């Protein structure tokens, strides 16, 4: 190992390594085990614990995953929350309203995604009431963080700081407030409502982040959108520019003003329309690049050499053979040669993946992350 690399190893915290990796800057090694692409569904973890006969099995501990970003305790959404209520139940299902005011029908075993039945915003009047009662800006109680304790945590762990998280996004949150179908119709029937929702949420979040920036350095702003399907974006690029990108510009302006280095977006589905558009407005990292929706991270790397990429390995391979997994490991190795890549699978690990396969993939990718794969500045 060179003297320069020894120096980097001594200097880099896990947080600085993660930020530099996504930005294509010099690092000692690649971050390992970071992001949703290593996290199992609850049913998956229960399977693995049965297979290993270890009731306390924790993959992050088992493989020594690096810490992800640290997020301060702030209330960025519905606050005060709605009272959670069980509205109906039987031996198999529960219908409940959650703290966000969303009514869902869920299996008791949580073996599938919920069925969404109702949302807190149906009309412009509903929005005005919600905005006045539960989405107030400069509400002191939204900051729930003991800052001395948080700074001590950062010193101990070396993590970088993230603001923004699931389920908060310029499109994503209005979708959760109205439901996808109602929001898509509102773009045409109530465009002023959609503009006001997005602008108000951006103002709310930036006001919170300003308070966070007064206490600690922010390195990462994350925006959760989930606004794509297999067919691509749920709204047109023109609508994205008109409705969403003014808010993204405000977020990017804030990021520049306080030295934030990474702005990321999480969207499922085919994000091919979103990546180039959002990169023009300050976004420099994306995930999870679902393969079954048509995403190919090698092609994204070729087209966008300055984009930070997390994930993008086909999680379905974990239910297959070692050869299937090796194909994804080879893909990760190629990506690592060109930098700005944090390897992981393309979403939470489903319960058809046996522990043996996950173990094999985790060990192989750990070797890649620790092997000192050089980071080039050229594209594929």
N, C-alpha and C positions, 0 to 999 in steps of 0.2 A: 504494500500500500504506500502510495506516495506521501511525501511530507505535506503537500497541499491537501490531500484527502484526509490525513490525520488531523490537520488543523480544522477542516470543516466538521469532522466528526466531533471534535471537542466543543465546537461552538454551537452547533445546531440543536435546538429543541425540537420535539416532535411537531410542534405547531409551525415553527419556521420551516422545517423540512417539507411539510405538507403544502404550505403556501408557495414556497419556492418551486416545488415540483409542478404545481398547476400553472405557474407562470413561466416555466422553462428556464429557471435560474439554477446555478450550480448547487448540487446537493451531494451528500455523502452516500445515500442510498435511497431507494424508492419507499415511500410509505406503504405499510403492509396492513391489510385487513380493515381498511377504513371505508365506511360508507354502507348503504343499505344492501349492497351486493354481497355482503357477507352475513347478513342477519337472517335467521330462519323464521318462518311462520311459527306460531305457537304449536300447531300440530306437528310441525317438523321437529322442533326441539323435543317434544314429547316422544316422538318416534326414536330419535337418537338416544335419549335417555333409556328407553326400553332396550335398544340394541346394545348399548354399552353397559347396562346394569348400573348406571351411575345417575342417581336422582339429582345430583347437583352439577351435572355436566354444563360447562359454560365454554362455548367455542372460543370466545375472546381470550379467556384465561388459558385454555388448552394450547393455543397456538401463539400466544403472546402478541395479539393484535396491537397495533399502535393506537393511541387515543385519537378520537375524532376531535373536531372543534368543540370548544366549551361555550355554552350559551348561558347568559345571565337570566335570572328569573324575572321576566316581565310578562304582563298580561297584554298580549297584542291583539286579542280578538274580543269576543263577546264578554263584557265585564260591567257589572257583576253577571256571573253566569246564570242561565236559566236553572230553575230547580229541576233536577232529574226526576222523572216519574215513570213508573211502570204502568202502562195503560191497558195491557192485556198480556196474558201468558197461559201456556199450557205445557205439557210434558216436553214438547219439542222446540217451541218458539217463545220469544219474549218480544213484545212491542213496547218500546220505551221512547220517551223524549229525552235527549241528552242535554248537556250543559250549553250547547250551541243552539238549542231550540229546534234541532232536527229530529223528526220522528222516524224510527227505523224498526224494521222487523228482523230479528236476528235469531239464528240457531243457537240453542243453549250451548252446544259444543263448539261454537265459533268455527265450524268447519267450512264455511263459505262466506263470501262477502255479504253484508246486510242488504235488505231491500229497503230503499228509501221511500218513505210514504208522504212526508210533509216537511215544509221548510218555514222559517220565521218570516220571510218576506214574500208576499204575494202581490202587493200593490205598492204604488209610490207612497201612500200613507203609512203602510207598514214600515217602509224604509225610514221615513222621517221619525217615526216613533222609536224604532230601534236605534237610530243614530243619536237621538236625544237622550235615550235612557241607558244604552249599553255600549255605545261606541263613542263615548265622549273623549275629546282630545284634552291633553293636560290634566288627566285624572290622576292625582298623586298616588292612589292605591294601585295603579298599574305597575309601579315599580315595587317588586317584592324582594329585591336582592339586598343582602347584607354585603356591602361592597368590600369591606375589609376582609371578610371571609372569602369572597370571590377572588380578590387579589392574592390571598394566601394560597388558594387552590391553584391559580395559574402559576405561581412561583414553584409549587411542588410538582406539578405535572408537566409544565412547559407547553401547555396547549395554547393555540391561537384562539381568538374570540370570534364567534359567529353571532350575528343577529339575523332574525328571520328564520322561519322553520315551517314545516307542515303544521297547520293547514292554511298558511297565509301567502296569498298571491294576488296580483292585480286582477287576473281572471279567476283564479282558483277560489278565492274567498267569496266573491259574488256568486259563483256557481254553487258554493255550499250554502249560501244564504237563500238562494232562490230555487235551486235545482237546475240541472243542465238545460233541460228543455225550455223552462220558463225564461232562463237567462238568454238563451239564443233567440227566442222570440222577442225579448225586450230590446235587443239591439235594433230591431226594426220598429216595434210599437212604442217603446219608451226609451229612446236614445239618451234623453236628458237624465233619466234615472240611472242608466248604466254609467254615464260620464260622472255623475255625482258620487255614485258608490265607489268607483275606482279612485277618483281624486280625493275623496274623504279618507279612504283607507291609506292611500299614500301619505297624506298629511299626518294621519295618526301614527303611522309607523316611523316616519322620519322624525317626528317630535319625540318619540320614545328613544330612537337611536341617538339623537342629539344628547339626551340625558346619559345614555350609556357611554358615549364618547367622552363625556366630562369626567368619567370615572376610570375607564380603561381604554386601551387601544383596540379598535375594531379592525380585524383583518379580513373578514368575510361577511358579505351580505348574501343571504340565500332567499330565493323567491320560488315558492311552490305553486305551480300552475296546473299540471295535469290537464292540459288543454289539447291533447292530440289523441287520435285513435289510429287504427291500422291504416286508415285512408288519409291520414295527415291531420293538419290543424282543424279544430272545430269551427274556427272562423277564418275569413280570408286574410291574406297579408294586408290588404287595404284597410280592413277593419282593425287589425292589430295596430297598424300605424296610427289610425285616427283615435282609437279609444285607449289603447294601452301604452303606447310608446311615450306620450307626454309624461306619464307617471314614471316610466323607466328613466327618462331623461332627468327627472327630479332626483330619483334615487342615485343615478350616476353622478350628478352634481354634488349631492351630499357626500358620496363616497370619495370624490376627489378632494373635497374640503377638509376631510379628516384623515386622509391617507389610507382608506380601505383598498386592499390590493386584489381581492377576488370578489366578483359578483357572479353567482351561479344560479341556474334555473334547473328545476326538476320537473320534467314532464314525461309521462308514459307515452306509448305509441310512437308513430313516425314523426320525428321532430325536424325533418329535412327542411320544411318551410320556415321553421322558427329560428334555427341556428344563425343563418346569415343575417336575418332581419334584426334579431336581438343583439348580435355582436356589434351592429352599427350603433347601438344605444347603450353600450357599456358592459354588456355581459361577456365574461371571458372564460366561463366554465359551464359544462352541462353534464347531466346524468339523467336516467340510467342507460339510455340507448338500447331499448328492447329489441332483441334480434328478431323475434317472431313478428314484429311490426315492420320489418324490412330495414332496420338500421344496421350499418356495417361500419364499425369504428375505424377500420383501415381506410375506408373511403372518406370518412369525415376528416381523418388526419391528413389525407392527401389534399383535400379541398381547403381545410382550415388549419394550417400549421401552427397558428398561435392560440388555438382553442384548448383549454384545459378539459380533459375527458376523464370521467370516472365511470367504471363499470364496463358494460358493453360485451361481456362474455356470456354466452348462451347458457342460462341456468338449466335449460332442458338437458344439457349434456350430463348433468349430475345424476340424472335418472337412467343414463345409458351405460356404455362400456368405457373402459379405460381409454380406448382409442378415441371415443367421442370427447372425453375430457382432454386428452392430449392435443386435439385440434384447437381447443380453446386456449390451452396453455401456450401453444405455438403462436396464437394470435396475440396473446399478452406479451410474449417475448418480442415480437416484431414491433408492437406499439411502444414498448419501453425503449427501444433503440432510438426513437425519435422524440422522446421526452413529453412533458406535460400530460402524463398519463398515470393514473392511480388504478391498478388492476382490481377488478371485482366483477361479479356477475350482474346481470341486467335487471335485477330486482330482488326482493326477498326470496329466500330459498324455499321452494314448495315441498310438501311432505312426501312426494314420490322419490326424493333424493335420499338414498341410504347413507348412513354415517361413514361407511367405508369409502364411498366415492367422494364425499365432501372432505374427508381426512386426506385422501390422496391429492385432491386439487389444492387444498390449503398448504400442504407441505411443498408441493411443486412450485407454487407461486411464491411461497416464502423464500425458497432458494433463489428465484429470479430477483426478488426485491432486495435481497442481501448480497447479490453477486457482483454489485458494482457495474451493472450494465451501463455503458456510456450513453449520455444524452446528447444527441446531435441537434443542430439547429436547422437542418434541412428537412424538407417534407418528403413524404414517400413518393 
